[in-house]
């Protein structure tokens, strides 16, 4: 029995970076890092935008674009994975009925 299963048995719940069965989820870890990066990058771009020496509007639009890209990277892969799992389960159910 691996350590994750032992942790699950002791506490009765799974960790943040594990799925419902207790398996480690690299998608959740990647999404978490992308979200933290988006928050940090967005905060830094807001701080940079309020500096009086910043007159370059091109850099602020690229900062917004990069923050948006990191936010998309944080949420879209997990949503796609969930969609694929649900679609796979429905197709498997259809095959079992036949």
C-alpha positions in Angstrom: 0.0 0.0 0.0 1.5 3.3 -1.0 1.8 6.4 1.2 -1.1 8.2 -0.5 -3.4 5.3 0.2 -2.2 5.3 3.8 -2.9 9.0 4.2 -6.4 8.5 2.7 -7.1 5.6 5.1 -6.0 7.6 8.1 -7.8 10.9 7.4 -10.7 9.6 5.3 -10.1 12.3 2.7 -7.7 12.9 -0.2 -5.1 15.7 -0.6 -5.6 18.7 -2.8 -3.4 17.4 -5.6 -5.0 13.9 -5.8 -8.1 12.7 -7.5 -11.0 11.0 -5.9 -9.3 7.6 -5.9 -6.2 9.0 -4.2 -4.0 9.1 -7.4 -1.6 12.0 -7.8 -3.0 14.5 -10.4 -0.4 16.3 -12.5 -3.1 18.4 -14.1 -4.2 19.8 -10.7 -0.6 20.6 -9.9 0.0 22.3 -13.3 -3.3 24.2 -12.9 -2.3 25.4 -9.4 1.1 26.6 -10.6 -0.5 28.4 -13.6 -3.1 30.1 -11.3 -0.4 31.3 -8.9 1.7 32.5 -11.8 -1.3 34.4 -13.2 -1.9 36.0 -9.8 1.7 37.0 -9.4 2.1 38.3 -13.0 -1.2 40.2 -12.8 -0.2 41.8 -9.5 3.2 42.8 -10.9 1.6 44.3 -14.0 -0.8 46.3 -11.9 2.1 47.6 -9.8 4.1 48.4 -12.9 1.1 50.2 -14.5 0.9 52.7 -11.6 4.5 53.7 -11.8 4.8 57.3 -13.0 7.7 56.5 -15.3 5.6 53.9 -17.2 4.3 55.6 -20.4 4.5 52.6 -22.6 0.9 51.3 -23.1 2.1 48.4 -25.3 3.7 46.8 -22.2 0.5 47.0 -20.2 -1.6 45.3 -23.0 1.0 42.5 -23.3 0.9 42.1 -19.5 -2.9 41.7 -19.6 -2.5 39.2 -22.5 0.1 37.1 -20.5 -2.1 37.2 -17.4 -5.1 36.0 -19.5 -3.0 33.2 -21.0 -1.9 31.9 -17.6 -5.5 32.0 -16.4 -6.6 30.0 -19.4 -3.7 27.6 -18.8 -5.0 27.2 -15.2 -8.6 26.3 -15.9 -9.0 24.9 -19.4 -6.9 21.7 -19.1 -8.8 20.5 -16.1 -12.2 21.3 -17.7 -11.1 19.4 -20.9 -10.0 16.4 -18.8 -13.3 16.3 -16.9 -15.2 16.5 -20.2 -13.2 13.7 -21.7 -13.7 11.5 -18.6 -17.5 12.1 -18.7 -17.6 11.4 -22.5 -15.6 8.2 -22.0 -17.9 7.0 -19.2 -21.0 7.6 -21.4 -19.5 5.7 -24.3 -18.4 2.9 -22.0 -22.0 2.7 -20.6 -23.4 2.6 -24.2 -21.0 -0.3 -25.1 -22.0 -2.2 -22.0 -25.7 -2.0 -22.8 -25.1 -3.4 -26.3 
